[in-house]
Amino acid sequence: MPKAVLYAVIAVLLVGGGVYAYQQHEKEKDTLQIEIGPKGLKVDPPAR
């Protein structure tokens, strides 16, 4: 297998992994956060 093809496959995997990670990060921003601490209950609604 030529080196150029190997580098292209690695680049595609890295870019695809980065896009997937970014999408998961953005999806997690829209979740409801509930924190229980010594000051009581804190609820943060999803930011839109």
LUMKE-542754 format. One line per 10 residues: number of its first residue (from 1); for each residue x, y, z of C-alpha. Coordinates in steps of 0.1 Angstrom, whole numbers, plus 5000, padded with zeros to 4 digits. Each point is the difference from the previous one (the first is absolute). Layout:
<atoms>
NUM> X,Y,Z; ...
</atoms>
This chain:
<atoms>
1> 5000,5000,5000; 5015,5034,4991; 5008,5024,5027; 4977,5026,4986; 4970,4977,5003; 5009,4992,5036; 5004,5037,5009; 4966,5007,4983; 4983,4973,5020; 5015,5013,5033
11> 4989,5035,4991; 4964,4989,4993; 4999,4981,5033; 5013,5030,5019; 4976,5025,4984; 4970,4976,5004; 5009,4995,5037; 5003,5037,5006; 4966,5007,4983; 4983,4973,5021
21> 5016,5013,5032; 4988,5035,4992; 4965,4989,4993; 4999,4981,5033; 5013,5030,5019; 4973,5022,4984; 4973,4975,5008; 5010,4999,5037; 4996,5038,5003; 4962,4996,4996
31> 4995,4979,5031; 4984,5009,5033; 5024,5004,5028; 4989,4993,5036; 5025,5006,5028; 4994,4992,5037; 5023,5016,5025; 5002,5016,5034; 4981,5031,4988; 4971,4979,4987
41> 4988,4990,4965; 5012,5018,4969; 4983,4993,4966; 5015,5014,4968; 4977,4997,4970; 5014,4992,4966; 5015,5031,4983; 4985,5008,4966
</atoms>
